[in-house]
Protein backbone atom coordinates (compact mmCIF):
# COMPACT_ATOMS: atom_id res chain seq x y z
CA UNK A 1 0.00 0.00 0.00
CA UNK A 2 1.30 3.43 -0.95
CA UNK A 3 0.77 5.99 1.84
CA UNK A 4 1.34 9.75 1.76
CA UNK A 5 1.75 11.69 5.04
CA UNK A 6 1.45 15.46 4.60
CA UNK A 7 2.59 17.91 7.27
CA UNK A 8 0.70 21.09 6.53
CA UNK A 9 1.79 24.24 8.35
CA UNK A 10 0.67 26.59 5.62
CA UNK A 11 2.25 30.01 5.08
CA UNK A 12 -0.27 31.34 2.62
CA UNK A 13 1.82 30.16 -0.30
CA UNK A 14 4.92 32.07 0.83
CA UNK A 15 8.28 30.44 0.23
CA UNK A 16 10.69 30.15 3.11
CA UNK A 17 13.81 32.28 2.96
CA UNK A 18 17.13 30.46 3.11
CA UNK A 19 17.78 31.41 6.74
CA UNK A 20 14.31 30.28 7.76
CA UNK A 21 14.87 26.87 6.17
CA UNK A 22 18.27 26.68 7.86
CA UNK A 23 16.74 27.38 11.28
CA UNK A 24 13.94 24.86 10.83
CA UNK A 25 16.39 22.22 9.66
CA UNK A 26 18.86 23.03 12.41
CA UNK A 27 16.31 22.55 15.16
CA UNK A 28 14.44 19.62 13.57
CA UNK A 29 11.11 21.42 13.50
CA UNK A 30 9.90 20.09 10.15
CA UNK A 31 8.44 17.62 9.60
CA UNK A 32 7.03 17.36 13.10
CA UNK A 33 7.90 14.41 15.29
CA UNK A 34 4.37 13.01 15.05
CA UNK A 35 4.57 12.48 11.29
CA UNK A 36 7.86 10.65 11.73
CA UNK A 37 6.41 8.48 14.47
CA UNK A 38 3.47 7.45 12.31
CA UNK A 39 5.79 6.64 9.43
CA UNK A 40 8.20 4.73 11.68
CA UNK A 41 5.57 2.36 13.06
CA UNK A 42 3.77 1.78 9.76
CA UNK A 43 4.24 -1.89 8.81
CA UNK A 44 7.17 -2.31 6.43
CA UNK A 45 5.00 -3.94 3.78
CA UNK A 46 3.68 -0.41 3.08
CA UNK A 47 5.49 2.45 1.37
CA UNK A 48 5.33 5.78 3.23
CA UNK A 49 6.26 9.21 1.89
CA UNK A 50 6.37 12.36 4.06
CA UNK A 51 5.84 15.79 2.49
CA UNK A 52 5.79 19.29 3.95
CA UNK A 53 4.63 22.04 1.61
CA UNK A 54 7.21 24.43 2.98
CA UNK A 55 9.79 22.31 1.20
CA UNK A 56 8.03 20.22 -1.44
CA UNK A 57 5.02 20.50 -3.71
CA UNK A 58 2.34 17.82 -3.69
CA UNK A 59 1.86 15.59 -6.70
CA UNK A 60 -1.87 14.90 -6.66
CA UNK A 61 -1.51 12.41 -9.52
CA UNK A 62 0.98 10.02 -7.95
CA UNK A 63 -1.60 7.34 -7.20
CA UNK A 64 -1.55 6.96 -3.42
CA UNK A 65 -3.78 4.40 -1.74
CA UNK A 66 -4.43 6.62 1.30
CA UNK A 67 -3.37 10.10 2.43
CA UNK A 68 -2.98 11.42 5.97
CA UNK A 69 -2.83 15.20 6.50
CA UNK A 70 -1.56 16.45 9.87
CA UNK A 71 -2.20 20.16 10.53
CA UNK A 72 -2.72 22.89 13.10
CA UNK A 73 -5.32 25.66 13.40
CA UNK A 74 -3.68 28.28 11.20
CA UNK A 75 -3.45 25.92 8.22
CA UNK A 76 -7.00 24.50 8.31
CA UNK A 77 -8.14 26.12 5.04
CA UNK A 78 -5.19 24.80 3.05
CA UNK A 79 -5.45 21.36 4.67
CA UNK A 80 -9.11 21.10 3.67
CA UNK A 81 -8.26 22.19 0.11
CA UNK A 82 -5.68 19.40 -0.12
CA UNK A 83 -8.09 16.87 1.38
CA UNK A 84 -10.89 17.85 -1.01
CA UNK A 85 -8.55 17.57 -4.00
CA UNK A 86 -7.54 14.04 -3.09
CA UNK A 87 -11.14 13.04 -2.37
CA UNK A 88 -12.17 14.31 -5.81
CA UNK A 89 -9.66 11.80 -7.16
CA UNK A 90 -11.28 9.06 -5.05
CA UNK A 91 -8.23 8.74 -2.81
CA UNK A 92 -9.20 8.15 0.85
CA UNK A 93 -8.11 10.88 3.27
CA UNK A 94 -7.36 10.80 7.01
CA UNK A 95 -7.02 14.05 8.98
CA UNK A 96 -5.05 14.48 12.22
CA UNK A 97 -3.54 17.24 14.34
CA UNK A 98 -4.74 20.01 16.61
CA UNK A 99 -7.77 21.10 14.59
CA UNK A 100 -9.16 17.63 13.77
CA UNK A 101 -8.69 16.61 17.40
CA UNK A 102 -10.78 19.54 18.64
CA UNK A 103 -13.32 19.67 15.80
CA UNK A 104 -13.51 16.07 14.56
CA UNK A 105 -16.98 16.42 13.05
CA UNK A 106 -15.93 19.37 10.91
CA UNK A 107 -12.78 17.53 9.87
CA UNK A 108 -14.87 14.50 8.93
CA UNK A 109 -16.72 16.64 6.34
CA UNK A 110 -13.45 16.76 4.39
CA UNK A 111 -12.13 13.27 5.03
CA UNK A 112 -12.92 9.60 5.27
CA UNK A 113 -11.60 9.27 8.81
CA UNK A 114 -10.24 11.41 11.65
CA UNK A 115 -7.35 10.43 13.92
CA UNK A 116 -7.91 12.21 17.26
CA UNK A 117 -5.06 13.19 19.59
CA UNK A 118 -1.52 11.82 19.51
CA UNK A 119 -2.69 8.45 18.50
CA UNK A 120 -0.14 6.13 16.95
CA UNK A 121 -1.78 2.99 18.29
CA UNK A 122 -5.03 3.84 16.56
CA UNK A 123 -3.10 4.58 13.35
CA UNK A 124 -2.21 0.90 13.19
CA UNK A 125 -5.84 -0.02 13.84
CA UNK A 126 -6.91 2.39 11.12
CA UNK A 127 -4.55 0.90 8.55
CA UNK A 128 -5.71 -2.62 9.36
CA UNK A 129 -9.36 -1.58 9.09
CA UNK A 130 -8.67 0.19 5.80
CA UNK A 131 -7.07 -2.91 4.32
CA UNK A 132 -10.16 -4.89 5.35
CA UNK A 133 -12.60 -2.27 3.98
CA UNK A 134 -13.80 -1.50 7.51
CA UNK A 135 -12.53 2.06 7.95
CA UNK A 136 -14.25 3.84 10.85
CA UNK A 137 -15.09 7.57 10.78
CA UNK A 138 -13.21 8.35 14.01
CA UNK A 139 -10.28 6.85 15.89
CA UNK A 140 -10.15 8.39 19.34
CA UNK A 141 -7.17 8.23 21.69
CA UNK A 142 -7.02 5.08 23.75
CA UNK A 143 -6.98 5.39 27.50
CA UNK A 144 -3.39 5.16 28.68
CA UNK A 145 -2.15 1.87 30.05
CA UNK A 146 1.25 0.22 30.25
CA UNK A 147 0.79 -1.47 26.88
CA UNK A 148 0.86 1.89 25.06
CA UNK A 149 4.33 2.95 24.05
CA UNK A 150 5.70 6.09 22.49
CA UNK A 151 7.03 4.92 19.14
CA UNK A 152 10.52 5.52 17.77
CA UNK A 153 11.21 8.06 15.03
CA UNK A 154 13.99 6.29 13.15
CA UNK A 155 12.54 6.85 9.71
CA UNK A 156 14.29 8.38 6.73
CA UNK A 157 12.71 11.66 5.64
CA UNK A 158 13.38 13.73 2.53
CA UNK A 159 15.80 16.63 2.68
CA UNK A 160 18.76 17.48 4.84
CA UNK A 161 18.22 17.47 8.61
CA UNK A 162 20.98 18.72 10.88
CA UNK A 163 19.15 17.70 14.02
CA UNK A 164 17.40 14.47 14.93
CA UNK A 165 14.30 14.28 17.11
CA UNK A 166 13.04 12.08 19.90
CA UNK A 167 10.35 11.85 22.57
CA UNK A 168 11.14 10.24 25.93
CA UNK A 169 8.01 11.30 27.80
CA UNK A 170 4.58 12.43 26.71
CA UNK A 171 1.82 14.58 28.11
CA UNK A 172 1.65 17.47 30.53
CA UNK A 173 -0.17 17.21 33.86
CA UNK A 174 -0.16 20.95 34.61
CA UNK A 175 -3.07 22.05 32.39
CA UNK A 176 -2.24 25.76 32.10
CA UNK A 177 -5.37 27.56 30.91
CA UNK A 178 -3.82 28.84 27.66
CA UNK A 179 -1.96 25.68 26.58
CA UNK A 180 -3.44 23.98 23.49
CA UNK A 181 -1.40 20.78 23.72
CA UNK A 182 -2.49 19.76 27.21
CA UNK A 183 -6.12 20.41 26.28
CA UNK A 184 -6.18 18.14 23.23
CA UNK A 185 -8.02 14.87 24.02
CA UNK A 186 -5.64 12.44 25.67
CA UNK A 187 -2.66 14.80 25.78
CA UNK A 188 -2.74 15.60 29.49
CA UNK A 189 -1.89 11.98 30.33
CA UNK A 190 1.75 11.81 31.34
CA UNK A 191 3.81 8.70 30.73
CA UNK A 192 7.39 7.71 30.04
CA UNK A 193 9.29 5.36 27.78
CA UNK A 194 11.73 2.83 29.24
CA UNK A 195 15.08 4.59 29.60
CA UNK A 196 17.04 1.84 27.83
CA UNK A 197 14.64 2.03 24.88
CA UNK A 198 15.20 5.78 24.57
CA UNK A 199 18.96 5.37 24.81
CA UNK A 200 18.95 2.69 22.11
CA UNK A 201 17.01 4.99 19.81
CA UNK A 202 19.38 7.89 20.48
CA UNK A 203 22.26 5.63 19.48
CA UNK A 204 20.49 4.90 16.20
CA UNK A 205 19.91 8.56 15.29
CA UNK A 206 22.55 9.52 12.72
CA UNK A 207 22.62 13.21 13.58
CA UNK A 208 25.03 14.56 16.19
CA UNK A 209 22.41 16.87 17.70
CA UNK A 210 18.91 15.99 18.89
CA UNK A 211 15.77 17.88 19.83
CA UNK A 212 13.69 16.39 22.66
CA UNK A 213 10.04 17.04 21.79
CA UNK A 214 8.86 16.34 25.35
CA UNK A 215 6.65 19.07 26.82
CA UNK A 216 9.04 19.09 29.76
CA UNK A 217 11.88 16.87 30.93
CA UNK A 218 11.48 18.18 34.47
CA UNK A 219 8.05 16.68 35.22
CA UNK A 220 9.69 13.54 36.63
CA UNK A 221 13.25 14.43 37.74
CA UNK A 222 14.04 10.89 38.89
CA UNK A 223 13.28 9.50 35.43
CA UNK A 224 15.19 12.28 33.68
CA UNK A 225 18.27 11.86 35.85
CA UNK A 226 18.34 8.16 35.03
CA UNK A 227 18.08 9.02 31.33
CA UNK A 228 20.84 11.63 31.45
CA UNK A 229 23.18 9.27 33.31
CA UNK A 230 22.79 6.65 30.57
CA UNK A 231 23.29 9.25 27.84
CA UNK A 232 26.80 10.01 29.04
CA UNK A 233 29.33 8.77 26.57
CA UNK A 234 26.93 8.78 23.61
CA UNK A 235 28.61 11.95 22.34
CA UNK A 236 25.31 13.54 21.37
CA UNK A 237 24.24 17.16 21.82
CA UNK A 238 20.63 18.06 22.53
CA UNK A 239 18.00 20.70 23.28
CA UNK A 240 15.13 20.12 25.69
CA UNK A 241 12.27 21.82 27.54
CA UNK A 242 12.13 22.32 31.29
CA UNK A 243 10.29 24.19 34.03
CA UNK A 244 11.56 26.84 36.40
CA UNK A 245 10.80 25.03 39.66
CA UNK A 246 13.11 22.07 38.98
CA UNK A 247 15.79 24.01 37.09
CA UNK A 248 16.08 26.45 39.99
CA UNK A 249 16.37 23.82 42.74
CA UNK A 250 17.62 20.54 41.32
CA UNK A 251 21.27 21.35 40.66
CA UNK A 252 22.07 17.67 40.14
CA UNK A 253 19.62 17.38 37.25
CA UNK A 254 21.01 20.50 35.58
CA UNK A 255 24.58 19.22 35.97
CA UNK A 256 23.66 15.80 34.62
CA UNK A 257 22.00 17.40 31.60
CA UNK A 258 25.27 19.10 30.71
CA UNK A 259 27.23 15.89 31.19
CA UNK A 260 24.74 14.10 28.93
CA UNK A 261 25.28 16.68 26.17
CA UNK A 262 22.64 19.37 26.70
CA UNK A 263 23.27 22.56 24.72
CA UNK A 264 20.27 24.64 25.78
CA UNK A 265 17.15 24.52 27.92
CA UNK A 266 13.90 25.94 26.53
CA UNK A 267 11.92 27.50 29.39
CA UNK A 268 8.38 28.87 29.30
CA UNK A 269 8.73 31.85 31.63
CA UNK A 270 5.54 33.34 30.12
CA UNK A 271 5.49 36.48 32.30
CA UNK A 272 7.56 38.50 34.79
CA UNK A 273 4.45 39.07 36.94
CA UNK A 274 3.68 36.54 39.66
CA UNK A 275 0.10 37.76 39.66
CA UNK A 276 -0.12 36.80 35.98
CA UNK A 277 1.55 33.43 36.55
CA UNK A 278 -0.91 32.61 39.33
CA UNK A 279 -3.91 33.69 37.26
CA UNK A 280 -3.06 31.33 34.36
CA UNK A 281 -2.35 28.31 36.55
CA UNK A 282 1.37 28.06 35.75
CA UNK A 283 2.15 26.26 38.99
CA UNK A 284 5.76 25.48 38.00
CA UNK A 285 6.77 29.14 37.84
CA UNK A 286 7.80 31.40 40.69
CA UNK A 287 9.13 34.67 39.32
CA UNK A 288 11.72 35.18 42.06
CA UNK A 289 13.25 31.82 41.05
CA UNK A 290 13.86 32.81 37.42
CA UNK A 291 17.33 34.16 38.18
CA UNK A 292 18.40 31.01 40.03
CA UNK A 293 17.20 28.72 37.24
CA UNK A 294 19.07 30.78 34.64
CA UNK A 295 22.18 30.90 36.82
CA UNK A 296 22.18 27.11 37.22
CA UNK A 297 21.94 26.61 33.46
CA UNK A 298 24.58 29.21 32.62
CA UNK A 299 26.86 27.94 35.38
CA UNK A 300 26.90 24.61 33.58
CA UNK A 301 27.74 26.25 30.25
CA UNK A 302 24.34 25.87 28.57
CA UNK A 303 22.13 28.47 26.89
CA UNK A 304 18.67 29.60 27.97
CA UNK A 305 15.89 29.95 25.40
CA UNK A 306 12.99 31.80 27.01
CA UNK A 307 9.35 32.10 25.96
CA UNK A 308 7.25 35.12 26.97
CA UNK A 309 3.59 35.69 26.14
CA UNK A 310 1.74 39.00 26.15
CA UNK A 311 -1.94 39.86 26.36
CA UNK A 312 -2.99 38.28 29.64
CA UNK A 313 -5.75 40.13 31.50
CA UNK A 314 -3.23 41.38 34.05
CA UNK A 315 -0.97 42.90 31.36
CA UNK A 316 -0.97 46.67 30.96
CA UNK A 317 0.82 48.73 28.30
CA UNK A 318 3.80 48.97 30.67
CA UNK A 319 4.42 45.20 30.55
CA UNK A 320 6.60 45.43 27.43
CA UNK A 321 9.24 47.82 28.78
CA UNK A 322 9.27 46.10 32.17
CA UNK A 323 9.71 42.67 30.60
CA UNK A 324 12.49 43.83 28.31
CA UNK A 325 14.41 45.32 31.23
CA UNK A 326 14.07 42.12 33.29
CA UNK A 327 15.09 39.88 30.38
CA UNK A 328 18.27 41.89 29.85
CA UNK A 329 18.99 41.79 33.57
CA UNK A 330 18.50 38.02 33.67
CA UNK A 331 20.80 37.61 30.62
CA UNK A 332 18.52 35.25 28.74
CA UNK A 333 20.29 34.24 25.54
CA UNK A 334 17.38 33.77 23.13
CA UNK A 335 13.77 34.86 23.55
CA UNK A 336 10.56 34.17 21.65
CA UNK A 337 7.84 36.79 22.15
CA UNK A 338 4.29 35.65 21.42
CA UNK A 339 0.82 37.14 21.39
CA UNK A 340 -1.55 35.25 23.67
CA UNK A 341 -3.76 33.05 21.50
CA UNK A 342 -6.94 31.49 22.92
CA UNK A 343 -6.88 28.18 21.09
CA UNK A 344 -10.25 26.38 20.97
CA UNK A 345 -10.97 23.88 23.73
CA UNK A 346 -8.66 25.64 26.19
CA UNK A 347 -10.15 27.18 29.35
CA UNK A 348 -8.89 30.54 28.07
CA UNK A 349 -10.89 30.27 24.84
CA UNK A 350 -14.04 29.20 26.67
CA UNK A 351 -13.74 32.14 29.07
CA UNK A 352 -13.11 34.76 26.40
CA UNK A 353 -15.75 33.34 24.08
CA UNK A 354 -18.41 33.35 26.79
CA UNK A 355 -17.55 37.00 27.54
CA UNK A 356 -17.83 38.02 23.89
CA UNK A 357 -14.12 38.88 23.63
CA UNK A 358 -13.18 36.69 20.66
CA UNK A 359 -12.62 38.97 17.65
CA UNK A 360 -12.44 36.31 14.96
CA UNK A 361 -12.78 32.60 14.44
CA UNK A 362 -10.75 32.72 11.27
CA UNK A 363 -8.38 29.98 12.39
CA UNK A 364 -5.67 31.09 9.95
CA UNK A 365 -4.94 33.92 12.40
CA UNK A 366 -4.49 31.56 15.36
CA UNK A 367 -0.70 31.47 15.05
CA UNK A 368 0.45 33.47 18.13
CA UNK A 369 1.36 36.33 15.79
CA UNK A 370 -2.11 37.89 15.43
CA UNK A 371 -4.46 39.39 18.03
CA UNK A 372 -7.70 37.42 17.85
CA UNK A 373 -9.36 38.64 21.06
CA UNK A 374 -10.05 41.86 22.96
CA UNK A 375 -7.31 42.42 25.56
CA UNK A 376 -8.35 43.58 29.00
CA UNK A 377 -6.07 46.60 29.55
CA UNK A 378 -4.94 47.64 26.08
CA UNK A 379 -6.23 47.73 22.52
CA UNK A 380 -5.52 44.93 20.04
CA UNK A 381 -3.30 47.35 18.12
CA UNK A 382 -1.32 48.20 21.26
CA UNK A 383 -0.78 44.51 21.99
CA UNK A 384 0.41 43.74 18.49
CA UNK A 385 2.66 46.79 18.36
CA UNK A 386 4.08 46.04 21.82
CA UNK A 387 5.16 42.52 20.84
CA UNK A 388 6.60 43.76 17.55
CA UNK A 389 8.61 46.36 19.44
CA UNK A 390 9.89 43.69 21.84
CA UNK A 391 11.41 41.83 18.89
CA UNK A 392 12.87 45.01 17.44
CA UNK A 393 14.49 46.12 20.67
CA UNK A 394 15.69 42.78 22.03
CA UNK A 395 17.28 41.80 18.74
CA UNK A 396 19.03 45.09 18.06
CA UNK A 397 22.52 44.39 16.76
CA UNK A 398 24.54 45.64 19.80
CA UNK A 399 22.53 43.52 22.26
CA UNK A 400 22.62 40.47 19.98
CA UNK A 401 26.39 40.71 19.60
CA UNK A 402 26.76 40.85 23.36
CA UNK A 403 24.68 37.69 23.79
CA UNK A 404 26.55 35.87 21.04
CA UNK A 405 29.93 36.83 22.51
CA UNK A 406 28.81 35.59 25.94
CA UNK A 407 28.00 32.22 24.39
CA UNK A 408 31.60 31.78 23.27
CA UNK A 409 32.55 30.93 26.85
CA UNK A 410 30.34 27.83 26.85
CA UNK A 411 31.68 25.96 23.84
CA UNK A 412 30.94 25.62 20.16
CA UNK A 413 27.43 24.11 20.39
CA UNK A 414 25.85 26.65 22.78
CA UNK A 415 27.61 29.41 20.84
CA UNK A 416 26.27 28.12 17.53
CA UNK A 417 22.73 27.84 18.91
CA UNK A 418 22.82 31.39 20.28
CA UNK A 419 24.43 32.75 17.12
CA UNK A 420 21.93 31.11 14.77
CA UNK A 421 18.81 31.97 16.73
CA UNK A 422 19.85 35.59 17.24
CA UNK A 423 20.89 35.92 13.59
CA UNK A 424 17.62 34.50 12.28
CA UNK A 425 15.59 36.67 14.66
CA UNK A 426 17.44 39.81 13.53
CA UNK A 427 16.84 38.92 9.88
CA UNK A 428 13.21 38.00 10.41
CA UNK A 429 11.90 40.73 12.68
CA UNK A 430 9.26 41.59 10.06
CA UNK A 431 7.21 38.65 11.39
CA UNK A 432 4.85 41.03 13.22
CA UNK A 433 5.27 44.09 11.03
N, C-alpha and C positions, 0 to 999 in steps of 0.2 A: 504493500500500500504506500502510495506517495503522499506525504503529509507536508503542508506548508504552515509554519508558525510565523506570524507577523507581529512584530512589536511596533505599535503605532503611537508615537508621541509626536503628534503632528505640529508643524511650525507654520502652518498656513502656506505651504509650498515653498518657503524660504530655504535656500541652501545654506548649510553650515559653512562658516569661514574656516580657514585652515586651523587657526588657533583653537577654535571651538571643537573641531574634530580631535585635535591633539589632546585637549583636556579630557574629553569624554573617553577617548581611548586610554589615556594615562590612568584614569581612575576607574576604568572598567564599568562605566555607567551603562553603556549600550552594547549589545542588548541587555535587558535586565536579567537578573539572576533567575527569575521565575521561568522565563522562556528556555533558558539553558537547562534548568532542572527537568522541565517537561520533556525536552528533547533527549536528555541523558537517560531517562527511565523508559522511554518508548522502546518496546521490544525491537530487537535488532533486525527482525525480518521486515521491518518497515524502513522506508527512506524518509528522513526528516531534513527539511531546509528551513533555516531561520533568516528572516529578512527584516531590516528596519529601514523605513523610508528615508530616514536622514542620510543613509548611505547608499541604498540601492532602490531601484525602481521595481515595481511589481509586474511580472509577466502574467497577465490574466489568462493567457492562452496555453499555459504550460501543461495543463491536464492533470491537476492534482485530484486525489481521491477525496480529501477533506482538508479544510483550512481552519486554523485557529487564529483568532485575532485578539491580542492582549493589549488593553489600552486604559488610559486614565480619563479623568473628566474633561480636560481641555481638548482632547482629541476625539470626542465622541462623534462629531459630525463626519469627520474624515473616516473614522472606523466604520460607521454605518454605510458610507458610500462604497467602501471597499467590500463590505459584506454583501450589499445589494448587488454589486457587480458580479461577484462570484455566484450568488444565488440565481441571477439571470442566466448564468451559464450552467445551471443545474449542478453546481458543485456544493456539497453540504458545508455549512459554516458553523463553527463554535465560537462563542464570544466569552472572554474572561477579562479579569482586571477589576479596578476600583469601581467603574461605572456599572458594569454588568452585575457585580456583586451586590450593589446597593439597589439597583433598579433592574432586577432580572426580567420582569415582565416586559418592560420596554425593550430590553436587549433581545428578548425572544422574538419580537416583531421583525427583527432583521437577521435572524439566525435559525438554525435547526435545533441548537442546544446551547445552554448557558452553563458554564463552569463557575461556580460561586466560591469565593474565597481563595486562599492559597491551598490548592486542592489537587495535589499530584496523585494521590491514591484514587480519586474519582476519575482522573484522566485515564488511568488504565482501565477502569470499569467502562468508561465511555467508549474507548477504542474497541474493547471486546464486544460491547453492545452494538456498535456500529458495524463491525464485521458480521454480526449475526442478524442484521436488519432489525435491531430492537433499540435503537437510539431513543433515549428519554429526553424530554424537553429541558429538564433541570438536573444538575448534579451538585447537590449541596455539600458543604464541608462535613466530613464525618466527625463525630465526637471523639476527642483525643483519647487514645489509650496507648499502652506501651507497644502495640503492634505497628503504630504509625511512625514512620521514620522520615526525617528530612532527607531528600535524595541528594546524590552527588551532582556535580556540575561538569564532570569531565567529558565534555562534548566539544568537538571541533566546530567553530563558528567562522563565518566568512570574515575576511578583513584582518588587519593587524591589531592585536591587543597587547599593550604593554603590561597590563595588570590582570591577573587572574581574579576569580571571585569565589567566595565560599560562604556557607551559612552553618554555624555551629549550634546556634540556639534559635528558637522562633517564638514570636509572640511578645506582647508587652502587657504586664499586669497592672500598669499604673493608670490607664484610661484617662489621660488628660482630655479636657473637654473639647479641645480644638484638633486633636490628632485623628486624621482619617484612617490610618492603618489599624490602630487598636479598635476602631469602631466598625471595621469590616467583619461580616459574620465569620466567626471562628478564629479571628486573628488576635484576640486578647488571651487565648490559651498559651501558656508559656511551657515550652519543653525543650529538652536538650538532646543532642546526638551523643553517642558514646565517644569519649575522648579519642580512643585509639582509631576509631573510624574516621574522625575528622583529621587526625594526624596523617593517616594513610592517604587520604585524599589530597592533603596539602603536598605531600611528597610527589603525588602524580601530576600536580599542576606545573606546566612547563615554565610559566613566567616566574621571574625572580620576586616580583612584588604581588601582593594579594590585597583585595578589599574584602573585609568581613561585612556582610550585608545584615548582620544581626541588628535588631533595634537598639540593643545595648548589651555589651559584654560585662556589665557590672551588676546585672540583676541577681546573678548567683556567683558571688566572688569565689566560693570554694571550687565550683566547677571550672571557672575561668583560670584560676591559679593552676589547677591540675593540667589544663590545656596548655598554658604558657610554659610550664615546666617541661612538657613533652615536646614542645616546639623548639626548644634550645637545640642547637646543632643542625637544624634543618637549613640554615643559611637563607631564610626567606625574610623579606621585609613586608610589613603590612600596615594598613590603616583600619581603625575600628571606632565604633561609637561607645560612649560611656556617659555616666551620670555624675553630677557634681558630688553627691553625698559620699560615694565610694572613692572617687578620685582624690577627694580632699582628706580622707581619713585612712584609707588602706594603702599605706606606703609600700607594703610588700607586693601588692598586686601591680602597682605602677612600676616598681622596679622589675618585677618578673616580665611585664609587658616589653620593656626595653630589652631585656636579655633574650626574649623570644624573637625580637626583630621589629618591634613596633616603631613606626616612623612618626605617626601623628594620631592624636585622639580627637574625634569629632564630638563636640559637646553642645547640647541644646541648652544654652543659658536662657534663652527666650526673652528675659527682661532683667533690668537692673533694679526693679522695684519689688520688694518682698510682698507688698500688698497685691501687686499684679500676680506674682507667682502663686500666692495663696488662693487668689480668686479663680485661677484656671486649673487648680488641682494638681500642680506640678510638685508632688510631694518629695521628689528627690533633690530639689533645689533649695538651698538656703543662701541668699545673696552674700552674706558675710563670709561664706566659705569659698566663693569664687576664686579669690586670690590664692588660697591655700592649694586648691585643686590645680590651678595653673602653675604655681610654684613647683608642686610635686612633679608635674609633667616636664616642665622646663629643666628642673634639676636633674632629670634623667635623660636629658638631651633629646627630647621629642617635641614636636610642634603641637600647637593647639589651634584647631579649626572650630570657631564658635558660630553658633546660629542665634540670631536675634530676630524677633517678630514684633511688628508694630501695628497698633490699631485696637489693642485691648481697651475695654471700657474705662480702665483706670488711666490710660495714656492721655496726656495733654500735649499741646504743641511744643512744650519744653522738653519732652522726652527725647527728642532727637539729639539736641546739643548735650544733654546730660549723659546719654548713652555713649556718645562719641568720646566724651572726656573720660568716662570710666574705662572704656575699651582701651584707649591709649595708655591709661594708667596701669591697667592690668597686663599690658604688653601681649595681647592676643595676636597671633601671627597672621591668621586668615579669618575673615568674617563674611558670612552670608547674611544679608539683610532682606527680610521678607515682609510682605504685606499680609496681615492676618486674613486667612481665607476660611470661611465657614463651609467646609465640605459637607454635603448631604449625609445624613445619618449620624453626624456628630451632635453631642449635646449643644455645642455652640450654634450650629445651624438651626436646630429646633427652637432654641431660645430666640434667636434673632428673627426667624421666620414668624414665630407666633407674635412677636412684637411689631411686625410690619417693617423691619429694618433691612430686609434683603432687597437690593436694588435691581438685581437681574438674576435670572436662572438660565442665562446663556452660558452653558458649561464651558465653552471655549475660553472664557475669562477666568475660570477657576484654576489659576496657575501660580498663585502667590505673587504675581506681578501686577495684578489689577485690583482695584477696590470694588468689591461687589456687594457691599453693605454700607449702611449709614453709621459712621463712627459716633461714639458717645460725646467726645469732647473736642472734636475738630471736624472740618468738612472732608468729604472724600478727596477733594483736590489737595488739601493741606496734608493729608496722609500720604498720598502718592508722591507729592513733591518732597515731603520730609524724608521718605525712604530713598528717593533718587538722590537727594543731597547727601545722605549718609554714604552712599557709594562714591559720589564725587569726592567728598572730603577725606574719607578713610583711605581711598586708593590714589590720593595725590602722590605724585612721583617722589617727593622728599621723604614722606612717611613710608612709602613702599620700599624704598631703597634701605631705609633704616631697618625695617623688618627683615628684609632679605639678608642684609649684612649680619644681623644677629643670628640668623639661621646657620651661618658658616661655622659657628662654634660647635654645632651639634652633629656634624658629619654630612656626607654628600647626599644622603637620601632625605633627611629633613630639609636641608638647604634646597634641594631640587623641588620638593613639594611646595615649599614656601615661595620659591622663585616662580614656579609655573602658575600657581594659583593667583599670586599677586599680579603677574604679567597679564594673564588672561582677563582678570577683573579690570585692570587699567585699560585694556584694549576694548573691553566690552561693556563699558559703563553706560552705553546707550540703551541698555536693556529696559530701563524705566523712563526713558526720555520720549 
